[in-house]
Every structure is written in structure tokens, then in C-alpha cells.
Amino acid sequence: MNPAELAGRVDAASRLTGRFVLRSGRVADEYFDKYQFEADPVLLDALAARMAALVPADTEVLAGLEMGGIAVVTALGRHTGLPCAFVRKAAKPYGTARLAEGADVIGRQVLVVEDVVTSGGQIVISTRQLRELGARVDAALCVIDRQEGGTEALSAEGIALRALLTRADLDRPNVTGS
């Protein structure tokens, strides 16, 4: 599947219109429902295959953020062969009580993986937490960058954002049919 076809499939599967409150609190008239492309194993696999080329060469661990980043990081790990960590929004007070489950992140070069980035807020929070654990994080990778300030917010924290698709990719007339 070429990049334009992939963008078209993601757009058709996940773009919703209406009134949506985003994580940042901002109200939007459209929403990319990431669970729609994550729930399609063929589409998710095609996305992960393309994303693998965007993983920095020095990456030792892929860290998927709860909840949408978990499906993406698992598929991406299959294509890269890299171990995965699953990062909670908050450590559970029971069981292992860890913030990051799966692969150990301490002292390792970690790539944060997310599905859709708008403001970058959750990546900033999770990266700070991972760094407190001893992880080295200087990049994040997402399926869709909505191009609404996330890149800039992450850059201010020393995190370079790599995106497979951007809002501009999904807005192209040949993708959406407009």
C-alpha cells in the first residue's frame, strides 16, 4: 500500500465529524478515532510496517502510551524486533506498581510511541516520568500529527516528533475525496 492509499484508508476509517472535546480541553469539529485504525489488524500492520523506517537507529526500547499507543507499539515491535514497554498514565498501587510494564527502560534509549498527537501533552508528561525512571528519551513517533502545536511543545522538552501521517496528508483532496 503506497503512502497516499494508506492515508486514505486511515482517513476513511477514523475521521469523525461533530463536536468533540480533546484531551487538551479544546473543542474540535472533527476527531480522528484512533481505535478504528488500531482495531483493523491489516491496516494497523500496514501502518507499523511504514513506521518502522521512522524509528531512530539508536532506539533500544519502544514505549507505547496508554491506551492507544499500546496497540501501535505492539505492531511496531513486530516489525522492528525491538522490545516494548507499556506506559501507564499512572502507576497502579498494586501488582508490580510500575509506571512502565514490559521491557526495562532504565538507562536505555527509549522511543515514545503514540497514536494521535494534538498538543503533545501526554507525551510530555509520560516522557518526564520515563526520564525520572532513568530512561533516555529524545524522540517520539506517532501515526497522526494533527499539526496543532504538538511538535513545538515536544521540541521545548527536547523531544523530536516523527509522524507517519500529518493532518495535511489526510486533508489532501485525493485522500478525502474533497
N, C-alpha and C positions, 0 to 999 in steps of 0.2 A: 504494500500500500504506500503510495507516494505521499509526501507531506500535505499536499492540498486535499487529497482524499481523506487522509487521517483527520485533518482539521474539520472537514465537512462531516465526518462521522461523529466526532466529538461534539460539534455544534448541534447536529440533529438530535443526538442522544441527550444532551444535557442543558441546552439553553431554554430557560423558562421565562415567561414574561408575566408581570403582575406587580405586586407591592411586596418587597422583601426587606427585612431588617437584617443587615450584615453584622458580623461579629464586632466590627468597629462601632456599631450603633447607627451608622449611616443607613438611610433608606434608599433602596435602588429599585428601578422598574424592570430589571432583569436579573436573573440569577443563573449561575452555572451549577447545576445539581450534579456534583461530582460523583455521587453514588450511582448515577445512571451509567457513566462510563466505567466505573470501578466494578459494577455488577455484571458487566458484559465481559466474559473471560477472553474472548477473541480480541475485542477492542483493547482491553487492558494489556494484553500480551503485546499487541502491536505498539502501544504507547511505550511500554517498558523497553521493547527492543530498540526503539528510536532514542529513548532517554539514555540508554547505556553509553552512547557515544558522547554524552554531555558530562559524564562522571569524571571529575579530575583524576589524573593518573596517580596521585599520591593518596587517594582515599583508601582507608583501611576498614571502615565500618560505615554502612548506610543506616541512618537513623530516621525512621518514619514516625511522624507525629500523629498522635491520637486525634481523630479516629480515621479520617480519610487517608492520611499518609501511610497507614498500615498496609492497606491493600496494594498501594503503589510500590512501597518499598519491598514488599514480598515478591512481587512480579519482577521488579528491577534486580533484586538479588539473584533471581533465577538466571537473568541474562548476563550479569557481571561476575557471578560466582563469589561476590563479597558477602560477608556475614552481616546480619541485620540486627538492629536494636529497635525496640518498640517503645517510644517515649510517651509516657502518660502526661496529662496536664497537671496532675499532682500525684505524688507517691501515695499508694494505698497504705493505710495504717495496719494492714495485716499481711500474712504470707511473707513474701520476700521484702515487702515495704520499699521497693525500689522505684525510682523515677523512670529508669531505663531498664527494660527487660530484654532478655536475649543476649546478644553479643556484648562483651565488656567494652566500654568506651574510654576507660581511664587511660590517659597517656596516648591515645590513638587519634589519628586524623579522621574526623567524622564529617560526613556529608549529610546535612539535614534534608529530608525528602518530604515534600508536601504536595497536596493535590492542586489547590487553587490558592493563589496569593492575591490579596487585595491591598491591605495596609501593611502586611508583613508582621503584624502584632504578635501572633502566636509563635512565629519563627524567632522573633527577638526574645520573647520570654523563654522559650524552650532552649535556645542557644545559650542564654545566660545560665540556665540551670545545668546544661550539659558541661559548660565550661567550669562551673563550680565543682562538678564531679571530677574534673581533670581532663575532659575531652578537649582536643584541639579542633575548633570549628572556624572555618573562614569562607565557607560556601554553602549554598542551599540550592536545591533543584526542585522545580515544580512542573506539573503538567501544564497549567494555565497561569500566566501572569495577566491579571486584569488591567495592568498598567494604570493603577490608581494610587501610586505613591509607595508601594511595597519595595521596589528596587532602591529607592532613595532612603527609606527608613532602615533597610538592611545594611546599606552601604555605610550609614552613620555608625553602625555597630561593628563594622569590619567584616561584613558578610557579603560576598558577591552572589547575586541571584542569577541562576541559569534557568531558563524556561524553555520547555519544548515548544509550547504554543503561547502566543500573546493574544490579547484582545483584538489587536489589529489583524492577526491571522484569521481569527474567527469572524471578523466583520467584512472580509473581502467578499465582493459580490459573487464570485464563483463558488464560495463556500456556502453562504447562506441563501443564495438564490435571489438576493435583492437587487 
